[in-house]
């Protein structure tokens, strides 16, 4: 997974696919892509430059797959095959950073489809950010499919009846923005090398132009009020609050109890598209 960039001009594509099944490289009857959706985002805003396609898979669609995304072969009779839209998809994503939930699934299908028409692999033309990996790092041991993340991050998913690529992209875009909001607002969260980004250079130049800054120290009453607030925070978390976490402990009366470990996820990787993602 590539780190998300702070460059406001970086093209992000929130991407999702729907397929006939789970196995794009099956030797006898490989599953095929039947829906592609990509929403372009710049500077954390959707641009309206989107691509949404339905594709004829040139094979059957099993009932269990249709039950998930509600797409049947009858709906795709007049739709193009992938070879007819491959270049359009390739050109749309080329050079962008793709934001995908469980990226290995969608990338595997796109790579299999691109290989059939002689196009290079996705990872050779795009950076890839996997929001499932991000969620597992942030919420270890918890359920991290798209529905769970929407609930956790207060994203409205009331319009999601079936798991269509377009609606999933819209929800994933909101989830991604919620999960990365701090990275774009706190200088302390900048990745290595981002101190030389255009935003940071502009901010540094602004400070340099102002000259010396006047320092105003808190008085005794303000310091006492601040400590009182931190004491309340300590009580609410049952230990030392984050603000005090890196400070030396002057007095230690008791050790707060260790939290119980949360259960690890047990889903099989091959089922994550329909259980971990959808």
C-alpha positions as CSV (number, residue, x, y, z in Angstrom):
1,X,0.0,0.0,0.0
2,X,1.4,3.4,-1.0
3,X,1.0,6.3,1.4
4,X,-1.6,8.8,0.6
5,X,-0.1,12.0,-0.8
6,X,-0.7,15.6,0.5
7,X,-0.3,17.1,-2.9
8,X,-3.7,18.8,-3.7
9,X,-3.1,18.3,-7.4
10,X,-2.6,14.6,-7.0
11,X,-5.4,12.6,-8.8
12,X,-7.1,10.1,-6.6
13,X,-9.5,7.6,-8.0
14,X,-11.9,6.0,-5.6
15,X,-12.3,2.6,-7.3
16,X,-14.5,-0.4,-7.0
17,X,-15.5,-3.4,-9.2
18,X,-18.2,-6.1,-9.3
19,X,-17.4,-9.5,-10.8
20,X,-18.9,-12.9,-11.6
21,X,-17.0,-14.5,-8.6
22,X,-13.8,-14.6,-6.7
23,X,-11.2,-16.3,-9.0
24,X,-10.0,-14.1,-12.0
25,X,-7.2,-16.6,-12.8
26,X,-9.1,-19.9,-12.7
27,X,-7.6,-22.2,-15.3
28,X,-10.9,-23.4,-16.8
29,X,-13.5,-20.8,-16.2
30,X,-12.0,-17.6,-14.8
31,X,-14.3,-15.1,-13.2
32,X,-14.7,-11.8,-15.1
33,X,-15.3,-8.1,-14.3
34,X,-18.9,-6.9,-14.9
35,X,-18.9,-3.4,-13.4
36,X,-16.3,-0.7,-13.0
37,X,-16.7,2.5,-11.1
38,X,-14.1,5.2,-10.5
39,X,-14.6,8.6,-8.9
40,X,-11.9,11.3,-9.3
41,X,-10.9,13.3,-6.3
42,X,-8.5,16.3,-6.1
43,X,-7.7,18.3,-3.0
44,X,-10.1,16.1,-1.1
45,X,-13.0,17.1,-3.3
46,X,-14.8,15.0,-5.9
47,X,-14.3,16.6,-9.3
48,X,-17.2,15.0,-11.2
49,X,-14.7,13.4,-13.7
50,X,-16.0,9.8,-13.1
51,X,-16.1,6.6,-15.1
52,X,-18.9,4.0,-14.6
53,X,-19.2,1.0,-16.9
54,X,-21.2,-2.2,-17.1
55,X,-19.3,-5.0,-19.0
56,X,-20.5,-8.2,-20.6
57,X,-18.4,-11.0,-19.0
58,X,-18.6,-13.5,-21.9
59,X,-19.7,-16.2,-19.4
60,X,-22.5,-16.9,-16.9
61,X,-23.0,-15.0,-13.7
62,X,-23.6,-17.5,-10.8
63,X,-26.8,-16.9,-8.7
64,X,-24.7,-16.4,-5.5
65,X,-22.8,-13.5,-7.2
66,X,-26.0,-11.9,-8.5
67,X,-27.5,-12.1,-5.0
68,X,-24.7,-9.8,-3.8
69,X,-24.6,-7.1,-6.5
70,X,-28.1,-7.7,-8.2
71,X,-26.6,-7.8,-11.7
72,X,-27.8,-10.5,-14.0
73,X,-26.6,-11.6,-17.5
74,X,-29.8,-10.3,-19.0
75,X,-28.9,-6.8,-17.9
76,X,-25.6,-7.0,-19.8
77,X,-26.7,-8.4,-23.1
78,X,-26.1,-5.1,-24.9
79,X,-23.1,-4.0,-22.9
80,X,-19.5,-4.0,-24.3
81,X,-17.0,-6.7,-23.6
82,X,-13.9,-5.7,-21.6
83,X,-11.7,-5.6,-24.7
84,X,-13.9,-2.8,-26.0
85,X,-13.5,-0.6,-22.9
86,X,-10.0,-1.7,-21.7
87,X,-8.2,1.3,-23.1
88,X,-10.8,3.7,-21.7
89,X,-10.3,2.3,-18.2
90,X,-6.5,2.2,-18.6
91,X,-6.4,5.9,-19.6
92,X,-8.7,6.9,-16.8
93,X,-6.6,5.4,-14.0
94,X,-3.2,5.9,-15.6
95,X,-0.9,8.0,-13.2
96,X,-3.5,8.3,-10.5
97,X,-3.4,7.1,-6.9
98,X,-6.1,4.4,-6.6
99,X,-8.1,4.2,-3.3
100,X,-9.6,0.7,-3.0
101,X,-11.1,-1.4,-0.2
102,X,-9.3,-4.7,-0.3
103,X,-7.2,-3.6,-3.2
104,X,-5.7,-7.0,-3.9
105,X,-9.1,-8.3,-5.1
106,X,-9.9,-5.5,-7.6
107,X,-6.3,-5.2,-8.8
108,X,-6.2,-8.9,-9.4
109,X,-9.3,-8.7,-11.6
110,X,-8.1,-5.6,-13.5
111,X,-4.7,-7.2,-14.1
112,X,-6.3,-10.4,-15.4
113,X,-8.5,-8.3,-17.8
114,X,-5.6,-6.1,-18.9
115,X,-3.4,-9.1,-19.6
116,X,-6.0,-10.5,-22.0
117,X,-5.7,-7.4,-24.1
118,X,-1.9,-6.8,-23.7
119,X,-2.0,-3.9,-21.3
120,X,0.4,-3.6,-18.3
121,X,-0.4,-4.3,-14.7
122,X,-2.2,-1.7,-12.6
123,X,0.6,-1.4,-10.1
124,X,3.0,-0.3,-12.8
125,X,1.0,2.8,-13.7
126,X,-0.7,3.7,-10.4
127,X,0.0,4.1,-6.7
128,X,-2.4,2.1,-4.7
129,X,-3.9,2.8,-1.2
130,X,-5.8,0.0,0.4
131,X,-8.4,1.3,2.9
132,X,-8.8,-2.2,4.3
133,X,-5.2,-2.2,5.4
134,X,-5.6,1.3,6.8
135,X,-8.6,0.1,8.8
136,X,-6.9,-3.0,10.1
137,X,-4.0,-0.8,11.4
138,X,-6.4,1.7,13.0
139,X,-9.0,-0.8,14.3
140,X,-7.2,-4.1,15.0
141,X,-9.3,-7.1,15.8
142,X,-12.5,-5.3,14.7
143,X,-14.8,-5.9,11.7
144,X,-13.5,-3.6,8.9
145,X,-15.8,-4.2,6.0
146,X,-17.4,-1.1,4.3
147,X,-20.6,-1.4,6.2
148,X,-18.8,-1.6,9.6
149,X,-16.6,1.4,8.7
150,X,-19.6,3.5,7.6
151,X,-21.2,2.8,11.0
152,X,-18.0,3.5,12.9
153,X,-17.3,6.8,11.0
154,X,-21.0,8.0,10.9
155,X,-21.2,7.7,7.1
156,X,-24.8,7.4,5.8
157,X,-25.2,4.1,4.0
158,X,-29.0,4.1,3.8
159,X,-29.0,4.1,0.0
160,X,-26.9,0.9,-0.1
161,X,-29.3,-2.0,-0.8
162,X,-27.0,-4.0,-3.0
163,X,-23.2,-3.9,-3.4
164,X,-22.9,-1.9,-6.6
165,X,-19.6,-0.5,-7.6
166,X,-20.9,3.1,-8.0
167,X,-22.6,3.3,-4.6
168,X,-19.7,1.5,-2.9
169,X,-17.3,4.1,-4.4
170,X,-19.4,7.0,-3.1
171,X,-19.4,5.4,0.4
172,X,-15.7,4.5,0.2
173,X,-14.9,8.1,-0.7
174,X,-16.6,9.4,2.5
175,X,-14.9,6.7,4.6
176,X,-11.5,7.5,3.1
177,X,-11.9,11.2,3.9
178,X,-13.0,10.5,7.4
179,X,-10.0,8.1,8.0
180,X,-7.4,10.5,6.6
181,X,-8.8,13.8,8.0
182,X,-6.1,14.1,10.6
183,X,-3.3,13.5,8.2
184,X,-4.2,16.6,6.3
185,X,-4.9,18.9,9.3
186,X,-2.0,18.1,11.7
187,X,1.6,18.8,10.8
188,X,2.6,16.2,13.3
189,X,1.1,13.5,11.0
190,X,3.2,14.3,8.0
191,X,5.1,11.4,6.4
192,X,8.8,11.5,5.9
193,X,9.8,13.9,3.1
194,X,6.5,15.8,3.2
195,X,8.2,18.7,5.0
196,X,9.3,19.7,1.4
197,X,5.8,19.6,0.0
198,X,4.4,22.8,-1.6
199,X,2.0,23.3,1.3
200,X,4.7,23.1,3.9
201,X,7.1,25.3,2.0
202,X,4.4,27.9,1.6
203,X,3.6,27.7,5.3
204,X,7.3,28.0,6.3
205,X,7.7,31.0,4.0
206,X,4.7,32.7,5.7
207,X,6.2,32.2,9.1
208,X,9.6,33.5,7.9
209,X,8.0,36.7,6.6
210,X,6.4,37.5,9.9
211,X,9.8,37.7,11.7
212,X,10.1,36.9,15.4
213,X,6.9,35.7,17.0
214,X,5.7,37.2,20.3
215,X,5.5,34.5,23.0
216,X,2.7,34.8,25.5
217,X,3.0,32.4,28.5
218,X,0.0,31.1,30.5
219,X,-0.4,32.6,34.0
220,X,-0.8,30.6,37.2
221,X,-4.6,30.6,37.0
222,X,-4.6,29.4,33.4
223,X,-2.1,26.7,34.1
224,X,-4.2,25.5,37.1
225,X,-7.3,25.4,34.9
226,X,-5.4,23.4,32.3
227,X,-4.2,20.8,34.8
228,X,-7.7,20.5,36.1
229,X,-9.0,19.6,32.6
230,X,-6.2,17.1,32.2
231,X,-7.0,15.5,35.6
232,X,-10.6,15.0,34.4
233,X,-9.3,13.4,31.1
234,X,-7.1,11.1,33.2
235,X,-10.2,10.0,35.1
236,X,-12.3,9.4,32.0
237,X,-9.7,7.2,30.4
238,X,-8.7,5.4,33.5
239,X,-5.0,6.4,33.3
240,X,-2.9,9.1,31.7
241,X,-4.5,10.9,28.8
242,X,-2.8,11.3,25.5
243,X,-1.5,14.8,26.3
244,X,0.4,13.4,29.3
245,X,1.4,10.1,27.7
246,X,4.9,11.1,26.8
247,X,5.6,13.1,30.0
248,X,7.6,11.6,32.9
249,X,5.5,10.2,35.7
250,X,6.2,12.1,38.9
251,X,3.8,10.2,41.1
252,X,2.4,6.7,40.4
253,X,-0.2,5.5,42.9
254,X,-1.5,2.6,41.0
255,X,-1.2,0.9,37.6
256,X,-4.3,1.1,35.5
257,X,-5.6,-2.3,34.3
258,X,-4.5,-3.5,30.9
259,X,-7.3,-3.6,28.3
260,X,-8.4,-7.1,27.3
261,X,-7.1,-8.1,23.8
262,X,-9.7,-8.0,21.1
263,X,-10.3,-11.1,19.0
264,X,-8.3,-11.3,15.8
265,X,-10.2,-11.4,12.4
266,X,-10.7,-14.9,11.1
267,X,-12.1,-14.3,7.6
268,X,-10.3,-16.1,4.8
269,X,-8.6,-13.8,2.3
270,X,-10.5,-15.2,-0.6
271,X,-13.8,-14.3,1.0
272,X,-12.9,-10.7,1.8
273,X,-14.6,-9.2,-1.2
274,X,-18.0,-10.5,-0.2
275,X,-17.5,-10.6,3.5
276,X,-14.7,-8.2,4.4
277,X,-15.6,-5.6,1.8
278,X,-19.3,-5.9,1.2
